[in-house]
Structure formats: structure tokens, C-alpha cells
Amino acid sequence: MATSAPITGQAPDPTRAISFPPGFLWGTATASYQIEGAAREDGRTASIWDVYSHTPGRVLNGDTGDVADDHYHRWREDLGILADLGVGAYRFSVAWPRVQPTGSGPANAKGIDFYSRLVDGLLEKGIQPVATLYHWDLPQELEDAGGWPVRETAYRFAEYAGIVADALGDRVRTWTTLNEPWCSAFLGYGSGVHAPGRTDAADSLRAAHHLNLAHGLAVRELRGRLPQEAQVSVTLNLHQVRPVGDSPQDVDAARRIDGTANRVFLGPLLDGAYPDDVLADTAHLTDWSFVKDGDTEIIRQPLDFLGVNYYSPTLVSYNKDGAEQGSDGHGASAHSPWPAGDGVVFHQAPGPKTAMGWGIDPTGLYDLLVRVGREYPDLPVVITENGAAFDDRIGADGLVDDPERIAYLRGHLSEVHRALASGVDVRGYFLWSLLDNFEWGYGYSKRFGAVYVDYETQRRVPKASARWYAQVAKTGTLPEAGDSPS
Ligand code: IFM
């Protein structure tokens, strides 16, 4: 990761041109299942998302990732788009069932070749590859053996991490073990709105621990195989949890949600222990005896930076009747993804919303960055995802005009700059996403891309926001509001 000294100074006026420090890294991000397609090609086996999306009723409109953006075949074209954007880095994920079918045994040479070609293509264009090892495509065979609630899955992951490091470690300098383990654990095994669709709160906590363990074991594998200058990280979708009122009950609701949203990961990963209040708040579900001696030492590995994904704040209050209510923005289910969420009411930020129904509040990103900077002052931060879905359409002129996305990005980047000015060591920003893609339970109905994808023809059409972001990435400066490239 390119380095940049944190800057200090006055909070910027968000309507004025804003310059980021030299060396600040600009990128875009995608994930394997969301864009690749080619689900049964070249030895790839099924992941939990293949099975889940093919299960009737799980994904909106019955959409699956079978074809997605067909990136597996169109990666050269997509690299051309990245080069036109002028970004310095591209964050992609490796599909575990493509490189190690079934989740154990030897590497699949054809799967490795795909990522090897992709990495070579990026480097030829001067774009830094940033590889994520796990963006949710667990081989189905491992799920059949128990999935993330089972300890062995963590060891399988470490072996897979070693395979990918051996294959790409000579060229990829920046690595992320897991993307958003909160989603894997609590949406996958708690509310069931993500694959594998299981709904057992105790299992979701077991999954969280084994994901943490998998991270620690994988970091050890990576460090043992990668050159010393390699950068290793994890990406968390940290929630900026805010109580809507100042009553002790609202404040306690925020503490409880913060516990299983953030600190169940931050604690073991960065502090070497699960927080006492998280253990106490979930004691009615489990005694945590799945945490074995030595686990927390394995989990707490030195990291080169922390990846943070942010979209919208999480607003909570307390409802004395005891039932959890409202939408947390993560999809509807009769089962809660919040093991300590009794009586919590979720609210969306007032004002404009994205097509996901998520309230738009860039100050949440500022507050989150300041918190991370305060609690972990020696750990640089990279924003590994930020962006928004809107109901984009191709206009009569053949262009896609998306002023809401430009405003969203501008607002959030202004807050990133403000966090830099407050002394937070933010090193880079990755726009989610390069392309419109498979948005999990929402299928293809939500468009997060800077580039529009016509799913009938696979034609890519850069949106106005892509041109805007290209200018930002090339100049390191947010143009004045209204001063956008046409
Ligand atoms: O599309 C997802 C991505 O896979 C993980 N982070 C959030 C994005 C938007 O929901």
C-alpha cells in the first residue's frame, strides 16, 4: 500500500475543491461471485452462494451468479475500463472453489491461471492488485461438513490461503484475509438472508469465532510465504452505531449492537480478547467454550492496515416491549442477526436514501474513522468499500447520468478528507463497485457500479460518476461541487 503522511488542519468546506495527500491510493472494488459468472467452468465447484441462489425463494427474482458480469471471460475489457478510470489499485476477491475445488486438496491450475492472468494484466497497466481471499464463496462441501460454525473450516481456510499466496505472492503485495466476517457469521448463520441461509444465533457466534480464527491462521500462512514487504489486512464492515436518544436504554442498545457488530471482531483481532460485555450479552446463547486455549493469540496478528467498509450509519433505540423492530438495512428475516438485540429498534437516517433504503449520512464515515484512529492510532486505515446503489438507467443519449452517486461519493470523500485533517491515518479509498453486479439477496435489482452493465448484452457503459471518479483518481482532488466532467 502506498504510504502517505496524515495531514492536519482545518475541516474543509465541502463545496470547495479538496486535495488529498500525495500517495493517497484510489481504487475500485469487486468480488468474485458478484461479477465472475462461469460458475461451472474450468473445474470450479459449487460455493454456498451457488446453492443458496439456486434455492427457490432465496434471491430476488431467482437471480444467481451463474453468469453475473461474465467477468471471467471479459476481464480484459474490464481491465481496460479500470485503466481508463486511472485508478492506482483494484481490489478483487479470489473464489475459493475455483482455486481449491471442494475446499481441500490440491490447487486447480485453471483457477489459479485465471487470477494469475488478471494480476499480470493489472500490473501491465500499472494498477496495484489488492487480493481478498474470502468474499463469501465458501466451497459447499465445507458447508456440508458444518461450515463456519465448525472449527475445522478455519484450518481449511488457512490451507487455501497458503495455496493462493504461493501462486500470486510474487506479484500481489496487498492482501486481505476476510471481507466483512460480520455478514458471513450473522447474515449467513443468524438471520439467514445470506448463504448458507441458516438461522441459529449460537451458530452465528461460533461462526464469528471461527472466522476470526481463520483470519489469524491465514495471516500466519501468508507471512510465512510472502515477501517481507507484503501488506496483510482484514476488512470489517464496521457499523457506526448511534443511539437516537440519550436515555440510558437507548445508549445501552447502541452498546449491545456495537458489541456484536464491531467489537466481537475488533476485540480478538486487534486487542487479543473478546470484550467482557459481548460475552455477557450473549451468555444466554452460548458459554463460548468453542474458544480454545491459545485461540486469541493466534487471532491477534500484527496487521499492516485495517480495511473499513462503510455505507450508512446504524441508528438504534430501545423498545421496552422487548421485541426487535425496524430494518437494520441488511434484509428482512423472521430471525435476527443480532444475538444481543433484544428490544432494539432500528431506524434509518432521515433524509435521502439510496436504492437499498439506506439513509445517506457521510458524517457516519467521519465518526467511524475518528473512532478507529483513536482506538488504534498505530494502525493505518484503508476504506476498502464505499458507494451507493441508485436506480440507474441508460438515457436516450446512451449515457447514464447518476448525479445522486456523485453527490454521495463527494459527500463521503469530503468526510474522509476531514478525518485526515483530524489526524486519522487513512491511506486509500476503494469505490464499491467497479461494475453493477449481483447484489446478494437482491440479485441484479440494485446497481452499485460506476459502470452500468446491460445484463442482456453484457455491454458496459461508464456512468457519469465513473468520469467524475476518474478525475478524482487522476488528480487526487475533489472538484468543486457542480464542476464535474461531462
Ligand atoms: O455488495 C456488497 C459487497 O459484497 C460487500 N459490502 C457491501 C456491498 C453492498 O451491499
Residues whose N, C-alpha, C, O or C-beta is under 5 A from the ligand:
A	BS01	IFM	A31
